[in-house]
Amino acid sequence: IQPPEKPLRAEEWKRLREGFSSPEIFEDVMLNSMVRYNSPIDVAKSLLTHVAKSHGDIAYSLLIKYLALCVQQGKTSEIRDVYDIMKTRFKILESGAYNLFIRGMSNSDQWRMALTLLEEVKKIMIPSRANYESCIKAASRHREMNLAFELYREMLDKDLVPTLDVLQAFFDSSRGMKGAELQKELFGILFYLRDNQIYPHKTFMRSVKLWFESIPGETWRGHLTSIKDSGECPVCNHQLEDSNLTEEEYDNLRERIVRDVIHGTDPFRKTSPQEFEAFQAFVESRLPFDIVIDGLNVSHMKPRQTQCENLFNAVNCLAKGNARLLVLGRKHMLSNSSSWRKELMMEMQNKADFFFAENISEDDTFLLYATLQSGKHCKFVTRDFLRDHKACLSDSVTRHLFRKWQRGHQIAFYSSAEGNHINFLPALRYDCVVQTTGDTWHIPYKNSFEEKYSYQVPRQWLCLHQK
């Protein structure tokens, strides 16, 4: 329903309610509409006044909707009034109400009230990411950076993952500010990006660049660039970290993956022990491979061709240079159907080894096992991010090794614009993470904003160096 444009008297509201198809939910529906159309506050107030007079009080759900409208319009004194009413009437408020109060107050000149509310929330529950971030942004905006970082550390301690938005706010607010401690905290955010393989987006990158260039008494210069295939930065000629693991790291990772992931908590989620044993024997008798391919994953690449043609094209492309390929397939690929043509399957089997698993098997475990058993040189092809497996690893050092190994060994692929062939992005020789030597920083970034993780490493970098 379209809300009225100006406040109504009690009898006018009564008439509207009676004409509404479900009068018992009229007020809820009307307030939802007011939020959607961003109605003037006094129109909403006139409805609540009518409700209070006819019912004696106002339901919690209606107060929340009215509060949402006040927060949307930044009406600080009304937000305070609703808070006083709700605290008097209800013993406990739920998280939705606190989210609104904290957001509303943190965007006002009475932003410290948001900190008081945050303390109140802590007594009854773990505050949400949004609660912390509203308070952090408020403190940053008022350049109270010590307070902002204290809240940020507290948030990380509670295992809340910060948004890129709030991390960017730290750099925006610290521009031109002095202080070794502040600098150390901001470098800490860059190390957080490194440790968690997070790739910031272009606007975040700009904030980082402007902050570096604004550090009082220092002469940083930032340039957006692409790194050479050799791993050398064309701007400062610095050689980036190698993506290879040492022999010791590799052996350690392989043992841990076999122990924690392959034989770990529930290794045969979708496969039988007998099948996995058969696969191990198959792999051991044919080692080593150069590239292991998740056949089903690759076959789903492009809608314009059949699954069989997609896989056929990929195998032909990757078999160039006599690479030894292992394709992980499923038994239904041998059915000689319109999706899986027998003659193409036969031709592929002349160019690659195939292992056909049961139709419900878990491919990732097979993929990891065959790749790691083949040695440090072996790469793998899938569009999966393999996050579940990283989560199975019991300590952060091994998780970091796994991520580094993945960055240097996963061959990404995507469909060409016209959709008639697959492009492969070779795994990089240099490591695609934030890195520093002290007088240089290199930060990989994405062109677009993506909160989600991606297996594809970006190709653009910000180079920062002292003049």
Sequence and secondary structure as in RCSB ss.txt:
>XXXX:A:sequence
IQPPEKPLRAEEWKRLREGFSSPEIFEDVMLNSMVRYNSPIDVAKSLLTHVAKSHGDIAYSLLIKYLALCVQQGK
TSEIRDVYDIMKTRFKILESGAYNLFIRGMSNSDQWRMALTLLEEVKKIMIPSRANYESCIKAASRHREMNLAFE
LYREMLDKDLVPTLDVLQAFFDSSRGMKGAELQKELFGILFYLRDNQIYPHKTFMRSVKLWFESIPGETWRGHLT
SIKDSGECPVCNHQLEDSNLTEEEYDNLRERIVRDVIHGTDPFRKTSPQEFEAFQAFVESRLPFDIVIDGLNVSH
MKPRQTQCENLFNAVNCLAKGNARLLVLGRKHMLSNSSSWRKELMMEMQNKADFFFAENISEDDTFLLYATLQSG
KHCKFVTRDFLRDHKACLSDSVTRHLFRKWQRGHQIAFYSSAEGNHINFLPALRYDCVVQTTGDTWHIPYKNSFE
EKYSYQVPRQWLCLHQK
>XXXX:A:secstr
    SS   HHHHHHHHHTSSSGGGHHHHHHHHHHHHT  HHHHHHHHHHHHHHHSS  HHHHHHHHHHHHHTT 
HHHHHHHHHHHHHH S   HHHHHHHHHHHHTSTTTHHHHHHHHHHHHHS   HHHHHHHHHHHHHTT HHHHHH
HHHHHHHTT    HHHHHHHHHHTTT   HHHHHHHHHHHHHHHHTT   BHHHHHHHHHHHHH TT  EEEEEE
   TTSB TTT  B  BS   HHHHHHHHHHIIIIIITTSSTTSSS HHHHHHHHHHHHHH   SEEEEHHHHHT
S TTS HHHHHHHHHHHHTGGG  EEEEEEGGGGS  SSS HHHHHHHHTTSEEEEE TT  HHHHHHHHHHHH 
TT EEE S   HHHHHHSSSHHHHHHHHHHHHHHEEEEEE TTSSSEEEE   SB  S EE SSEEEEEEBSS  
 S  SS   EEEEEEE 
